Every structure is written in C-alpha cells, then in structure tokens.
Amino acid sequence: MILPHLFIAPTPSMGRGVFTSEKIEAGTMVERAPVIIMGGQERKWLDKTLLHDYIFEWGGSKHQCCMALGYVPLYNHSYQSNCEYEMDFEKELISIQAVHFIPAGAELYINYNGNWNDTRPIWFDSK
C-alpha cells in the first residue's frame, strides 16, 4: 500500500526522494511494504555494494538485513523526520507513518536510527 499522491523526484543534495502532492495529516499510514529478508552471509556481500545504502537491519539480533520494496528505500534521512518506520518481523513488512502534518509538495523523511527524533549520528555522519 502506497498513498496514491506520493511520488519520487530529484532532490538538490540527496539524489532522489519521496514527495507528496497532497497534504498528509499526522498519524496517516503513508506506505506499507513487503521486505525480502537476507541472512548474515548475504549481508556481508551486500555491504560491499551500492545496495548497502538501501538495506535495513532486520530482526532482534540485527545479523539479518532486508530490502524493502515499494518506495521505502528512497525515503531520505533527517534527525527530525516527518515520518517514522516500523518493522513487523512476523508479517515481514515495513510501515511508514507520518508523525507530523506534511504539506503538499513536501519531501517525506525518516530517521535511519528508527525513532523520528533520535539524534545519534548515523553511519554516514560518523565518518
């Protein structure tokens, strides 16, 4: 499930991102996407490729990873994002939900740390 008014467009500094052509109220489920789960050995290989930037750690031990389908891999990061993601390990889904009102034309962001307002440096800011 992807809201019909979401679209992918270029961003000035982050390649591509997910945008909305209509306003989105806080609490709205904007996307629910299935995932492809991969084990630790596959993750070692993926970490050596461009796909490293698009996979999510998966499971309690975080030895697995997943590739989300839909628009999920294209949401850009913000430490104060307007959306958050939730992983459903049992159903093998990632859901994206608005945590704030988002005006029409705005880009949707997730915090790669998992919580929408978590300010711990992520991997590409820790270099």
For each residue, the residues with C-beta under 8 A, 3 or more apart:
1: 29 31 32
2: 6 30 31 33 70 71
3: 6 20 24 28 30 31
4:
5: 20 21 22
6: 2 3 18 19 20 21 30 31 71 108
7: 18 19 20 21
8: 16 17 18 19 71 74
9: 16 17 19
10: 15 16 17
11: 14 15 16 17 76 107
12:
13:
14: 11 17 76
15: 10 11
16: 8 9 10 11 74
17: 8 9 10 11 14 74 75 76 107 108 109
18: 6 7 8 71 74 75 76 107 108
19: 6 7 8 9 105 106 107 108
20: 3 5 6 7 23 24 30 102 104 105 106 108
21: 5 6 7 104 105
22: 5 104
23: 20 101 102 103 104
24: 3 20 28 30 98 101 102 108
25: 28 98 101
26: 98 99 100 101
27: 97 98 99
28: 3 24 25 97 98
29: 1 32 95 96 97
30: 2 3 6 20 24 83 96 97 98 108
31: 1 2 3 6 70 71 72 95 96
32: 1 29 93 94 95 96
33: 2 68 69 70 71 72 93 94 95 96
34: 68 69 70 92 93
35: 56 58 66 67 68 69 92 93 94
36: 66 67 69
37: 58 59 64 65 66 92
38: 42 43 46 55 58 64 65 66 67
39: 42 43 63 64
40: 43 44 63 64
41: 44 45
42: 38 39 45 46 65
43: 38 39 40 46 47 55 63 64 65
44: 40 41 47 48
45: 41 42 48 49
46: 38 42 43 49 51 52 55 65
47: 43 44 52
48: 44 45 52
49: 45 46 52
50: 53 54
51: 46 54 55 67
52: 46 47 48 49 55
53: 50
54: 50 51 67 73
55: 38 43 46 51 52 65 66 67 73
56: 35 65 66 67 68 87 94
57: 62 64 65
58: 35 37 38 62 64 65 66 87 89
59: 37 62 63 64 89
60: 89
61: 64
62: 57 58 59
63: 39 40 43 59
64: 37 38 39 40 43 57 58 59 61
65: 37 38 42 43 46 55 56 57 58
66: 35 36 37 38 55 56 58 92 94
67: 35 36 38 51 54 55 56 73
68: 33 34 35 56 72 73 94
69: 33 34 35 36 72
70: 2 31 33 34
71: 2 6 8 18 31 33 74 75
72: 31 33 68 69 75 85 94 96
73: 54 55 67 68
74: 8 16 17 18 71
75: 17 18 71 72 83 85 96 108 109 110
76: 11 14 17 18 107 109 110
77: 81 109 110 111 112 122
78: 81 82 109 110 111
79: 111 113 117 118 119
80: 111 116 117
81: 77 78 84 99 109 110 111 116 117
82: 78 98 99 100 102 106 108 109 116
83: 30 75 96 97 98 99 102 108 109 110 116
84: 81 96 97 99 110 111 114 115 116
85: 72 75 94 95 96 97 110 114
86: 94 95 97
87: 56 58 93 94
88: 91 92 93 94 95
89: 58 59 60 92
90:
91: 88
92: 34 35 37 66 88 89
93: 32 33 34 35 87 88
94: 32 33 35 56 66 68 72 85 86 87 88
95: 29 31 32 33 85 86 88
96: 29 30 31 32 33 72 75 83 84 85 108 110
97: 27 28 29 30 83 84 85 86
98: 24 25 26 27 28 30 82 83 101 102 108
99: 26 27 81 82 83 84 116
100: 26 82
101: 23 24 25 26 98
102: 20 23 24 82 83 98 106 108
103: 23 106
104: 20 21 22 23
105: 19 20 21
106: 19 20 82 102 103
107: 11 17 18 19 76
108: 6 17 18 19 20 24 30 75 82 83 96 98 102
109: 17 75 76 77 78 81 82 83
110: 75 76 77 78 81 83 84 85 96 116
111: 77 78 79 80 81 84 114 115 116 117 118
112: 77 122
113: 79 118 120 122
114: 84 85 111 118
115: 84 111 118
116: 80 81 82 83 84 99 110 111
117: 79 80 81 111
118: 79 111 113 114 115
119: 79
120: 113
121: 125 126
122: 77 112 113 125 126
123: 126 127
124: 127
125: 121 122
126: 121 122 123
127: 123 124
